[in-house]
Amino acid sequence: MSPGPIQAAAEPKRIALWAVPRSVSTAFERVFIERDDAEVLHEPFSHAHYHGPERRSDRFDGVEAQPEHSYEAVIAEAIAPRDAPIVFMKDMAYQTRPVQDPAFFANFTNTFLIREPQEALLSLHRIWPDFTVEEAGYAGQAQLFDLVTNGLDQPGVVVDATDFRREPERAMAAYCAAVGIEHRTEALTWEAGAVDQWRDWAEWHRDAEQSSGIRPPASAAVDEVPARVRRIAELCQPHYERLYARRLTV
């Protein structure tokens, strides 16, 4: 008796979260790390943008470029076959700028995490006081949103970071429903500690590593906002407001 046809493994559900820096995206990603049905890809394009042979930033130009982080290699890794039912990739939208082919983004259900610009940029300023307008991330995020919603005719699921921090259960339930996966309440809490995927950018993720769940927005007065941060926040505000109008309501 001859064997029957070999059944191909089911293609995973691929979800991409395109964020701006300091938008609580690491905490959002942490929820998916906690799920046993998901494999998480943590900011693969950051390596290409800052450290690869075609890097688009001179921020780390004192460090030798790393050929294994070419954009071609990152793309191949992002869409490689996976065993997990869900593949969740989180990255900064601006770091994908050289990727012009909509066919790549068509592999994913594309989603977006936004945050009020002055809040996000003040946090970014504490780590990189010399951050560029591009690194603020809002223009790149808006451009990618347009590609997804116009070029690929996807809805472009948008979550606001403040909504997520205030109502994590409801916001994550709405997100999971929008992308077509089961919501798991238990994934919203975890044990504090280091996360292997975050090792390369550890200084960015201290708060997330020390947390055991989603923290509500702080009520304390914010630092004095430098003039440069205010100026760049004003440039970013229209991009934020446009996506905010499309956000999931919680």
C-alpha positions as CSV (number, residue, x, y, z in Angstrom):
1,M,0.0,0.0,0.0
2,S,1.6,3.3,-1.1
3,P,1.7,6.1,1.5
4,G,-0.7,8.9,1.1
5,P,0.3,12.5,0.2
6,I,2.4,14.3,2.8
7,Q,0.4,17.1,4.3
8,A,2.2,20.4,4.3
9,A,2.5,22.2,7.7
10,A,-0.1,24.9,8.2
11,E,1.3,28.4,7.5
12,P,1.4,30.4,10.7
13,K,-0.6,33.5,11.3
14,R,1.9,36.3,10.9
15,I,1.3,39.5,12.7
16,A,3.5,42.6,12.5
17,L,3.3,45.4,15.1
18,W,4.9,48.6,13.7
19,A,5.6,51.0,16.5
20,V,7.3,54.3,17.2
21,P,10.1,54.3,19.9
22,R,9.0,54.5,23.5
23,S,5.4,53.6,22.7
24,V,5.2,50.7,25.3
25,S,5.8,48.3,22.4
26,T,8.1,46.1,24.5
27,A,5.3,45.5,27.0
28,F,2.9,44.8,24.2
29,E,5.4,42.3,22.8
30,R,5.8,40.8,26.2
31,V,2.2,39.6,26.1
32,F,3.1,37.5,23.0
33,I,6.3,36.2,24.6
34,E,4.1,34.8,27.3
35,R,1.9,32.9,24.9
36,D,2.9,29.3,24.1
37,D,1.3,29.4,20.7
38,A,3.5,32.3,19.4
39,E,7.0,32.8,18.3
40,V,8.2,36.4,18.7
41,L,10.7,38.3,16.4
42,H,12.1,41.3,18.3
43,E,13.0,44.2,16.1
44,P,14.9,42.4,13.4
45,F,15.1,45.5,11.2
46,S,17.0,47.4,13.9
47,H,20.0,45.3,13.1
48,A,19.8,46.1,9.4
49,H,19.1,49.8,10.0
50,Y,22.0,50.4,12.5
51,H,24.5,47.6,12.0
52,G,24.0,45.9,8.6
53,P,26.1,46.5,5.4
54,E,23.3,48.8,4.0
55,R,22.7,50.6,7.3
56,R,20.8,53.9,7.0
57,S,22.1,55.5,10.2
58,D,25.6,56.6,11.3
59,R,24.7,56.4,15.0
60,F,26.9,53.3,15.4
61,D,29.4,54.0,12.6
62,G,32.3,53.3,14.9
63,V,31.2,49.7,15.0
64,E,32.1,47.5,11.9
65,A,29.1,46.7,9.7
66,Q,27.8,43.1,10.1
67,P,27.1,41.4,6.8
68,E,24.7,38.9,8.4
69,H,22.3,41.8,9.1
70,S,21.7,42.8,5.5
71,Y,18.1,43.7,4.6
72,E,17.8,40.7,2.4
73,A,18.8,38.4,5.3
74,V,16.4,40.1,7.7
75,I,13.5,39.8,5.2
76,A,14.3,36.1,4.6
77,E,14.3,35.5,8.4
78,A,11.1,37.3,8.9
79,I,9.1,35.2,6.4
80,A,11.0,31.9,7.0
81,P,8.8,28.8,7.7
82,R,7.9,28.5,11.4
83,D,6.4,25.8,13.5
84,A,4.4,28.1,15.9
85,P,0.8,28.8,15.0
86,I,1.4,32.5,15.5
87,V,4.5,34.6,14.5
88,F,4.5,38.0,16.1
89,M,7.1,40.5,14.8
90,K,7.6,43.9,16.6
91,D,9.7,46.6,15.0
92,M,9.9,50.3,14.4
93,A,8.3,51.3,11.2
94,Y,11.0,53.8,10.2
95,Q,13.6,51.0,10.2
96,T,11.9,49.3,7.2
97,R,12.3,52.4,4.9
98,P,14.5,50.6,2.3
99,V,11.9,47.8,2.0
100,Q,9.9,49.0,-1.0
101,D,8.1,45.8,-2.1
102,P,4.5,45.6,-0.8
103,A,4.7,41.9,-1.3
104,F,6.8,41.6,1.9
105,F,4.2,43.4,4.0
106,A,1.5,41.3,2.5
107,N,2.9,38.3,4.4
108,F,1.6,39.9,7.6
109,T,-1.5,41.2,9.3
110,N,-0.1,44.7,9.8
111,T,-0.9,46.5,13.0
112,F,0.3,49.8,14.5
113,L,1.0,51.0,18.1
114,I,0.9,54.8,18.5
115,R,1.6,57.1,21.5
116,E,1.1,60.8,22.0
117,P,4.3,62.4,20.5
118,Q,5.4,64.6,23.4
119,E,5.2,61.8,25.9
120,A,7.1,59.3,23.6
121,L,9.7,61.8,22.5
122,L,10.5,63.0,26.0
123,S,11.1,59.3,26.9
124,L,13.2,58.9,23.8
125,H,15.2,62.1,24.7
126,R,16.3,60.6,28.0
127,I,18.0,57.7,26.2
128,W,19.1,59.4,22.9
129,P,19.1,63.2,23.4
130,D,20.3,63.6,19.8
131,F,17.6,61.5,18.2
132,T,16.7,62.5,14.7
133,V,13.3,63.4,13.2
134,E,13.5,60.0,11.4
135,E,14.2,58.2,14.7
136,A,11.1,59.9,16.2
137,G,9.4,57.4,14.0
138,Y,6.0,59.0,13.2
139,A,6.5,59.9,9.5
140,G,7.8,56.4,8.8
141,Q,4.9,54.8,10.6
142,A,2.4,57.0,8.8
143,Q,3.9,56.1,5.4
144,L,3.8,52.4,6.2
145,F,0.2,52.8,7.4
146,D,-0.7,54.3,4.0
147,L,1.1,51.4,2.2
148,V,-0.9,48.9,4.1
149,T,-4.3,50.5,4.0
150,N,-4.1,51.8,0.4
151,G,-1.6,49.5,-1.4
152,L,-2.6,46.3,0.3
153,D,-6.2,47.1,1.2
154,Q,-5.7,45.9,4.8
155,P,-7.5,47.8,7.6
156,G,-4.3,48.6,9.4
157,V,-5.2,47.8,13.0
158,V,-4.2,50.7,15.3
159,V,-3.8,50.6,19.1
160,D,-3.1,53.7,21.2
161,A,-0.5,53.1,24.0
162,T,-2.4,55.0,26.6
163,D,-5.6,52.9,25.9
164,F,-3.5,49.8,26.3
165,R,-2.0,50.9,29.6
166,R,-5.3,52.1,31.0
167,E,-7.3,49.1,29.9
168,P,-4.9,46.3,29.0
169,E,-7.5,43.5,29.2
170,R,-10.0,45.2,26.9
171,A,-7.4,46.6,24.6
172,M,-5.7,43.3,24.0
173,A,-9.0,41.5,23.6
174,A,-10.0,44.0,20.9
175,Y,-6.6,43.6,19.2
176,C,-6.8,39.8,19.2
177,A,-10.3,40.0,17.7
178,A,-9.1,42.4,15.1
179,V,-6.2,40.2,13.9
180,G,-8.2,37.0,14.2
181,I,-6.5,35.1,17.1
182,E,-7.7,33.9,20.5
183,H,-7.3,36.4,23.4
184,R,-5.5,34.9,26.4
185,T,-6.0,36.8,29.6
186,E,-3.3,34.9,31.5
187,A,-0.7,36.3,29.0
188,L,-1.1,39.8,30.5
189,T,0.9,38.9,33.6
190,W,4.4,37.3,33.9
191,E,7.4,36.9,36.2
192,A,9.8,39.8,36.2
193,G,13.2,39.1,34.7
194,A,15.5,39.3,31.8
195,V,14.2,38.3,28.3
196,D,16.7,36.8,25.9
197,Q,15.2,38.5,22.8
198,W,15.9,41.9,24.4
199,R,19.6,41.3,25.2
200,D,21.0,43.4,22.3
201,W,19.0,46.5,23.3
202,A,18.9,45.8,27.0
203,E,19.1,49.4,28.2
204,W,15.8,50.2,26.4
205,H,13.9,47.5,28.2
206,R,14.8,47.8,31.9
207,D,11.3,48.8,32.9
208,A,9.7,46.0,30.9
209,E,12.0,43.5,32.4
210,Q,11.3,44.7,35.9
211,S,7.5,44.6,35.4
212,S,5.1,41.7,36.0
213,G,2.3,43.2,33.9
214,I,1.0,46.2,32.1
215,R,1.5,49.4,34.2
216,P,-1.0,52.2,34.1
217,P,0.2,55.7,32.9
218,A,2.1,57.6,35.5
219,S,0.2,60.4,37.2
220,A,3.3,62.3,38.3
221,A,4.3,65.6,36.7
222,V,6.5,65.1,33.6
223,D,10.0,66.5,33.2
224,E,10.4,70.0,31.7
225,V,10.1,69.4,28.0
226,P,13.2,70.7,26.0
227,A,12.4,73.1,23.2
228,R,13.8,70.6,20.6
229,V,11.5,67.9,21.8
230,R,8.5,70.2,21.6
231,R,9.5,71.3,18.1
232,I,9.8,67.7,16.8
233,A,6.6,66.6,18.6
234,E,4.7,69.4,16.7
235,L,6.0,67.9,13.5
236,C,4.9,64.4,14.5
237,Q,1.5,65.4,15.9
238,P,-0.5,65.4,12.5
239,H,0.8,61.8,11.8
240,Y,-0.3,60.7,15.3
241,E,-3.7,62.3,15.1
242,R,-4.4,60.7,11.7
243,L,-3.7,57.2,13.0
244,Y,-5.4,58.0,16.4
245,A,-8.6,58.6,14.5
246,R,-8.4,55.0,13.2
247,R,-7.6,53.4,16.5
248,L,-9.4,50.5,18.1
249,T,-11.9,52.0,20.7
250,V,-11.6,50.5,24.1
